[in-house]
Amino acid sequence: MTLTTDLEKLPFVQPVSPIIYLVGGPGEGRFPHCNSFLLRGDRTILIDAGIGVQRIEAIDRALRIDTLVVSHPHPDHILAWHALSDRELLLPAQTPDSVFDLNQLGRRFVEGPEDAAYWTHMVKKWLDLHPMRPPDRRFADGETIDFGPIQLQAIHAPGHLIDHYCFMETGSRTLFSIDIDFTGFGPWYGNPESDLCLFRQSVAMLQTLAFERICTSHKAPIEAADAGQAFCDYLAAFDRHQQLILALCRKGMDLAAMLRESPFYRNRMSDATFQRIFETQMIRKNIELLITGGWVVEKKGQYLALDCPPTVA
């Protein structure tokens, strides 16, 4: 039995091209997992480690993984990195050293010391997340990471996080859009550093690239013929999110009242503290844009939609 046959017998491994495999994360790649991508050349490369230890070990038995490339350090992307701690590790140039200390990582991803401590406690307890080690090397925007027959172009796509990267496998023109993920939820920007304007710009930038297919971290691959509609729907989600907040402002709500309404999570998140932490950021970022655009004003802690929207010259 060949190594390829061993690999393709795994039920969570799906060929995408002769050298690329989608490795589905548990729960259809939903948080706290994500899809990973296996690339076979002179070396075997895994993009992201959100598929969990068991699936990484199963792949490694069928075909040794030589290199782990991390797109960005959200927990669902580095979840099981420690299963490959003895292999080559590549991180983005923009990733801060906080990734080496979960307490510091909590302070990066969550606002306020109490909530940051809660985040750190929960990712240790719930996810068994391990702090990362210093990488063997880092990659930067526009760099082509040379793996012999595999040439992986690094594409800095900030907004989701400041160090969020996408990749293009230049031979097959496969675009790994990572957490520009085209899910029905739309864009996720629940960390203090997340930036809605940069996020939208990154999506628009990807749309200009020449590709044959898109592989995302939380959805099935999208062929080029269907990509135009996928981009249109995803970009529209930015406006849909803003309209959700504008509708609450028309009722004259403060932040606490908006959080009770839960416009994004609809009070369905299993951890109420995490829901409050992330939804607060997403609501605030939309309010800031609405105020800047002249659609909303703040009065004594309440956010009020203006009767007459700003005119466009």
Residue pairs with C-beta under 8 A, 6 or more apart in sequence:
3 62
3 63
4 63
6 61
6 62
6 63
7 13
7 21
7 38
7 59
7 62
7 63
8 15
8 21
9 62
10 55
10 58
10 59
10 62
12 23
12 24
12 51
12 55
13 21
13 22
13 23
13 24
13 38
13 59
14 21
14 22
14 23
14 24
15 21
15 22
16 22
16 37
16 172
16 174
16 213
16 215
16 221
17 169
17 172
17 174
18 172
19 39
19 40
19 41
19 149
19 150
19 169
19 171
19 172
20 37
20 38
20 39
20 40
20 169
20 172
20 174
20 215
21 37
21 38
21 39
21 40
22 35
22 37
22 215
22 220
22 221
23 35
23 36
23 37
23 38
23 46
23 51
23 55
23 59
24 35
24 51
25 33
25 34
25 35
25 36
25 50
25 51
25 52
25 55
25 76
26 33
26 51
26 52
26 55
27 33
29 35
29 50
29 217
29 218
29 219
30 218
31 76
31 218
32 50
32 75
32 76
32 79
32 126
32 127
33 50
33 51
33 52
33 76
33 79
34 48
34 50
34 51
34 76
34 77
34 79
34 179
34 217
34 218
35 48
35 50
35 51
35 215
35 216
35 217
35 218
35 219
36 46
36 47
36 48
36 49
36 50
36 51
36 55
37 46
37 47
37 48
37 176
37 215
38 44
38 45
38 46
38 47
38 59
38 63
38 65
39 45
39 46
39 47
39 147
39 150
39 152
39 169
40 63
40 150
41 147
41 148
41 149
41 150
42 147
42 148
42 149
42 150
43 66
43 67
43 147
43 148
43 150
44 63
44 64
44 65
44 66
44 67
45 65
45 66
45 67
45 68
45 69
45 147
45 150
45 152
46 56
46 59
46 65
46 67
46 68
46 69
46 84
47 69
47 71
47 167
47 176
48 68
48 69
48 70
48 71
48 77
48 78
48 178
48 217
49 56
49 68
49 70
49 77
49 78
49 79
49 80
49 81
49 83
49 84
50 76
50 77
50 78
50 79
50 80
50 217
51 79
51 80
52 79
52 80
53 80
53 82
53 83
55 80
56 65
56 80
56 83
56 84
57 83
59 65
60 83
60 84
65 84
65 87
66 87
66 88
67 87
67 88
67 89
67 90
67 147
68 81
68 84
68 87
68 88
68 89
68 90
69 90
69 139
69 145
69 152
69 167
70 77
70 78
70 81
70 89
70 90
70 91
70 92
70 95
70 132
70 135
71 77
71 92
71 164
71 165
71 166
71 167
71 176
71 178
71 179
71 217
72 92
72 95
72 160
72 161
72 163
72 164
72 165
72 178
72 179
73 91
73 95
73 99
73 105
73 132
73 161
73 163
74 109
74 161
74 179
75 123
75 127
75 129
76 217
77 178
77 179
77 217
78 99
78 129
78 132
79 127
79 129
81 89
81 130
81 132
82 130
85 130
85 133
88 136
88 137
89 132
89 133
89 135
89 136
90 135
90 136
90 137
90 138
90 139
90 145
91 99
91 132
91 135
91 138
91 139
92 138
92 139
92 140
92 154
92 156
92 163
92 165
93 138
93 139
93 140
93 141
93 163
94 156
94 158
94 162
94 163
95 138
95 163
96 108
96 163
97 104
98 104
98 105
98 107
98 108
99 105
99 131
99 132
100 131
100 132
100 133
100 134
101 131
102 120
102 123
102 124
102 129
102 131
103 116
103 117
103 120
105 120
105 131
106 116
106 117
106 118
106 119
106 120
106 123
107 113
107 116
108 191
108 192
108 193
109 116
109 119
109 191
109 192
110 116
110 118
110 119
110 191
110 192
110 277
111 192
111 277
111 280
111 281
115 273
115 277
118 273
118 277
119 274
119 277
122 271
122 274
123 129
139 145
139 154
139 165
140 154
140 156
141 154
141 155
141 156
141 165
142 153
142 154
142 155
142 156
143 153
143 154
144 151
144 152
144 153
144 154
144 170
145 151
145 152
145 153
145 154
149 171
150 169
150 171
151 169
151 170
151 171
152 167
152 168
152 169
152 170
153 167
153 168
153 169
153 170
154 165
154 167
155 165
155 166
155 167
155 168
155 205
155 206
155 209
156 164
156 165
157 164
157 165
157 166
157 177
157 178
157 180
157 202
157 205
157 206
158 164
158 195
158 198
158 199
158 202
159 187
159 189
159 194
159 195
159 196
159 197
159 198
159 199
159 200
159 201
159 202
159 203
160 179
160 180
160 187
160 188
160 189
160 194
160 199
160 202
161 191
161 193
161 194
162 193
162 195
164 178
164 179
164 202
165 178
166 175
166 176
166 177
166 178
166 180
166 206
167 175
167 176
167 178
168 174
168 175
168 176
168 209
168 211
169 176
172 212
172 213
173 210
173 211
173 212
173 213
174 211
174 212
174 213
174 214
174 215
175 206
175 209
175 211
175 213
175 214
175 215
176 214
176 215
176 216
177 206
177 214
177 215
177 216
178 216
178 217
179 188
179 216
179 217
179 218
180 187
180 202
180 203
180 206
180 216
180 234
181 216
181 217
181 218
181 219
182 214
182 216
182 219
182 222
182 230
182 231
182 233
182 234
183 216
183 218
183 219
185 237
185 264
186 234
186 237
186 238
186 240
186 241
187 196
187 199
187 200
187 203
187 234
187 237
187 238
187 241
188 194
188 282
189 195
189 196
189 199
189 281
189 282
189 285
190 277
190 278
190 279
190 281
190 282
191 278
191 281
192 281
194 281
194 285
195 285
196 238
196 285
196 286
196 289
197 289
199 238
200 235
200 238
203 231
203 234
203 235
204 235
206 231
207 227
207 231
211 224
211 227
212 223
212 224
213 221
213 222
213 223
213 224
214 221
214 222
214 224
214 227
214 230
215 221
216 222
222 230
241 263
241 264
241 282
241 286
242 286
242 289
242 290
244 263
244 264
244 286
245 258
245 263
245 283
245 286
245 287
245 290
246 290
246 295
246 296
246 305
248 257
248 258
248 261
248 263
248 303
249 287
249 290
249 295
249 296
249 303
249 304
249 305
250 305
252 302
252 303
252 304
253 261
253 302
253 303
254 301
254 302
254 303
255 280
255 283
255 284
255 301
255 303
258 283
258 303
259 276
259 279
259 280
259 283
262 268
262 275
262 279
263 279
263 283
264 279
264 282
264 283
265 275
265 278
265 279
267 275
269 275
287 296
287 298
287 303
290 296
290 303
290 305
291 297
291 298
293 310
294 306
294 309
294 310
295 305
295 306
295 309
295 310
296 303
296 304
296 305
296 306
297 303
297 304
297 306
298 304
